[in-house]
Amino acid sequence: MALSFLSSSVHHPYSPTPPLVTTYRFSTTCCALQQAITPAPAPAPAPPTTTLTISSPTLPSPSSSSLSCALDCQHFQSCSGCTHEFNLHRPNILNDVTDFFKILGVDDFTFDTCRLYGWRCRAKLAVRGSSTNPLIGLYEEGTHNIVDIPFCRAHHPNINAAIGLLKQGIVKLDVEPYDEDEGTGELRYVQMAVTTHSTSLPAAERYLSGKVQVSLVWNSRNENSHSSEKLNALSNFLWRNGGPRSSFHLIHSVWGNFQTSTKNIIFGNRWRHLLGERDFWEHVGGVDISLAPSSFGQANTRAFDSLLRKLHTYVPYGASITDLYAGAGVIGLSLAVSRKCRSVRCVEINKESKLSFENTVSRLPKSIDSSISWHQADTSHEPFSWLVGSEVIVVDPPRKGLDPSLVDALQNLKSYKLKAKAFESSFLKDKDEKRPWILRAREASVQIESKTAQEITQSLPNTLIYISCGWESFKEDCRSLLSSNSWRLEKAHGFNFFPGTESIEVLAVFKRGPGVGLKKKKTGKKKKKQQ
Ligand SMILES: C[S@@+](CC[C@H](N)C(=O)[O-])C[C@H]1O[C@@H](n2cnc3c(N)ncnc32)[C@H](O)[C@@H]1O
């Protein structure tokens, strides 16, 4: 087993002084290996619950793998971010996941353990405390107390460094952190997003040299309020000390977001670009993607890339696809390039993602000959209209899973189609087009036509690819889809998107048509041999 010293130990001047703990992580040749999980190995004996503190570095023996894949984070007891301290490469939930898929006939479920530390490239953190002692972190479980997490092991190391710099700025400029009880103070939250996309660096150095886009959530209506001078001063401080002219270039850009609501909503609707590059580029799934701070972005960039590459293998070349719950359309656009899709429709409720989608499209290879569209719409309204006309449907819903109306449409595709036909024949006599899926295609929020004329078909999808970050809701949706006999489950893969937690990301591939139901339990009776 190959082990490497934690490369994030490169000490940045704004990183807080690290504790005297030497840690190890498996290199990609060990924990990040793809494992076929059949059957699940017996759980490793529980290691002692003391932090692994080693004064002089010695490599742990291979038998201590549970310790080597330990979180080893001093914030573990108080911070609510991580729930598991050991065996980060194998979350406890995996046994349930493996069993679930096995019962449904998927024996070759795989699990990609991905990067175990420094994986989080996007973090939203509360800012509380005082201007002399700011606290930046997550809530303690079940409370509204903030736990300061300067040494978080999940954060990309440059997020921790940027937090260190931000704290210095708060103290120096006397910025008042938000007080939830009083509704007073200036800085409420900060979002840190890391881009690891600098092609001016050798590939091996890019990840750890990532630059941080800092979004400061300011407790005012807009940038004209009396406290915004301080926001600008804080932004300038970050730029002067962490921007391209500083001795350690750490900051990619600084944004302001304005929020005065007393509710538990992090962002307000108003965003202002303050300093640095406006566009934030990342490279995943074979494409350059642009992500505005207001758009959804996956937290684990590397794991998402692995998932996308696996997903590509399930989409036929030249297919027409619809990407539901699409965000900025990263999945759809990466398929447009890698699978040369004939058409790609992305559907997303958040209008803020539109600009990011358009930016990403602007960098797609010119050779792409695909009809591409992005629609700001609620998938739960008339979902059938988004299902018709594509061979492959990709769904990537939030943790709560698919909207019930979408599950219903997926379960009853054929009857919807019959209704649609009746609808169509009653209207096609009219010159005016009334079919909602055709009208929607025309009214796309963003539409890029293919160079080759594309026929709008009314075929039904044959493949459904479900990407899930919510295991419990996935199980429910999966059972509903299978129980309708409209879909069968063909493949499933897991990805360690959130090491240290009880969550994993699942990629499941369904094919249309009835499949084998739940495997019957063996009764122990031998079947008579057929003569
Ligand atoms: C887990 S994210 C996936 C985003 C995108 N697939 C990606 O990987 O970047 C779920 C997305 O679904 C969107 N969403 C939530 N409810 C929706 C709905 N009813 N209709 C359309 N989109 C929705 C959210 O705004 C969010 O962007």
The ligand as an SDF file (V2000), in Angstrom:
LIG
                    3D

 27 29  0  0  0  0  0  0  0  0999 V2000
  -27.7480   18.4470   -6.6590 C   0  0  0  0  0  0  0  0  0  0  0  0
  -27.9230   19.9150   -7.6010 S   0  0  0  0  0  0  0  0  0  0  0  0
  -27.3310   19.3460   -9.1610 C   0  0  0  0  0  0  0  0  0  0  0  0
  -26.8950   20.4260  -10.1180 C   0  0  0  0  0  0  0  0  0  0  0  0
  -26.1390   19.9650  -11.3390 C   0  0  0  0  0  0  0  0  0  0  0  0
  -26.6090   18.7190  -11.8590 N   0  0  0  0  0  0  0  0  0  0  0  0
  -24.6520   19.8870  -11.0390 C   0  0  0  0  0  0  0  0  0  0  0  0
  -24.1390   18.8030  -10.8420 O   0  0  0  0  0  0  0  0  0  0  0  0
  -23.9910   20.9330  -11.0210 O   0  0  0  0  0  0  0  0  0  0  0  0
  -29.6450   20.0230   -7.7600 C   0  0  0  0  0  0  0  0  0  0  0  0
  -30.1340   21.1900   -8.6050 C   0  0  0  0  0  0  0  0  0  0  0  0
  -31.5490   21.0550   -8.7560 O   0  0  0  0  0  0  0  0  0  0  0  0
  -32.1260   22.3460   -8.7770 C   0  0  0  0  0  0  0  0  0  0  0  0
  -33.5510   22.1600   -8.4620 N   0  0  0  0  0  0  0  0  0  0  0  0
  -34.1200   21.9450   -7.2560 C   0  0  0  0  0  0  0  0  0  0  0  0
  -35.4420   21.7610   -7.3820 N   0  0  0  0  0  0  0  0  0  0  0  0
  -35.7400   21.8650   -8.7090 C   0  0  0  0  0  0  0  0  0  0  0  0
  -36.9370   21.7690   -9.4780 C   0  0  0  0  0  0  0  0  0  0  0  0
  -38.1120   21.5220   -8.8980 N   0  0  0  0  0  0  0  0  0  0  0  0
  -36.8610   21.9150  -10.8090 N   0  0  0  0  0  0  0  0  0  0  0  0
  -35.6700   22.1620  -11.4110 C   0  0  0  0  0  0  0  0  0  0  0  0
  -34.4900   22.2530  -10.7340 N   0  0  0  0  0  0  0  0  0  0  0  0
  -34.5250   22.1110   -9.3990 C   0  0  0  0  0  0  0  0  0  0  0  0
  -31.3000   23.1070   -7.7400 C   0  0  0  0  0  0  0  0  0  0  0  0
  -31.4150   24.5060   -7.9370 O   0  0  0  0  0  0  0  0  0  0  0  0
  -29.8910   22.5650   -8.0160 C   0  0  0  0  0  0  0  0  0  0  0  0
  -29.2320   23.3610   -8.9650 O   0  0  0  0  0  0  0  0  0  0  0  0
  1  2  1  0
  2  3  1  0
  2 10  1  0
  3  4  1  0
  4  5  1  0
  5  6  1  0
  5  7  1  0
  7  8  2  0
  7  9  1  0
 10 11  1  0
 11 12  1  0
 11 26  1  0
 12 13  1  0
 13 14  1  0
 13 24  1  0
 14 15  1  0
 14 23  1  0
 15 16  2  0
 16 17  1  0
 17 18  1  0
 17 23  2  0
 18 19  1  0
 18 20  2  0
 20 21  1  0
 21 22  2  0
 22 23  1  0
 24 25  1  0
 24 26  1  0
 26 27  1  0
M  CHG  2   2   1   9  -1
M  END
$$$$
